[in-house]
């Protein structure tokens, strides 16, 4: 099966993703590959606050939580908006700075997509 949709990385998301432990990269990479084929991996959960088409991948490794947020809103492209190790002091809640960064990068993805078309 051919990969239909290229993955574009916004901001530091690729560098941050590549800093994750190899097993985390492997699991998330597989889930992104499923998205490239037009499906949704079972571990991809809707990202709250940005509406449909924005998903979060969560992986735990060695006592740490890793997240990657991506969007499939665009017909022929996937954008990885943010990749980070969750370090929120407020328990399960994602830090406001990470939420704000996803929102800002979603706008950058839209601008990039429109520029490419």
WOPE-V425202 format. One record per pair of residues at least 24 apart in sequence whose C-alpha atoms are under 8 Angstrom apart, sorted by sequence separation. I is the first residue (numbers start at 1). J is the second residue. D is the distance in Angstrom with one decimal. If there is no record, write none. Layout:
((I	J	D) (I	J	D))
This chain:
((81	105	5.7) (81	106	6.5) (31	57	7.9) (81	109	7.7) (7	36	7.5) (28	57	6.7) (3	33	7.8) (6	36	6.8) (79	109	6.6) (5	36	4.9) (28	59	7.7) (4	36	6.0) (5	37	6.9) (27	59	7.7) (3	36	5.9) (4	37	5.8) (5	38	7.9) (69	102	7.4) (3	37	5.6) (4	38	7.6) (2	37	7.5) (24	59	6.2) (71	106	7.9) (1	37	8.0) (24	60	7.6) (24	61	7.0) (35	72	7.6) (23	61	7.9) (74	113	7.6) (21	61	7.9) (28	68	7.7) (36	77	8.0) (24	66	7.5) (36	78	7.0) (35	78	7.7) (20	66	7.6) (17	68	7.6) (50	103	7.1) (14	80	7.8) (17	83	5.4) (13	80	6.6) (16	83	5.7) (17	84	7.2) (13	81	6.3) (16	84	6.4) (8	77	7.3) (10	79	6.9) (13	82	4.8) (14	83	7.4) (6	76	7.4) (7	77	6.2) (8	78	6.2) (9	79	5.7) (10	80	6.2) (11	81	7.5) (12	82	7.5) (13	83	5.1) (5	76	5.2) (6	77	5.3) (7	78	4.8) (8	79	4.8) (9	80	4.9) (10	81	5.3) (11	82	7.8) (13	84	7.9) (4	76	7.3) (5	77	4.9) (6	78	6.2) (7	79	5.7) (8	80	6.3) (9	81	6.5) (10	82	7.2) (5	78	6.4) (7	80	7.1) (11	105	7.4) (10	105	6.5) (10	108	7.4) (10	109	6.9))
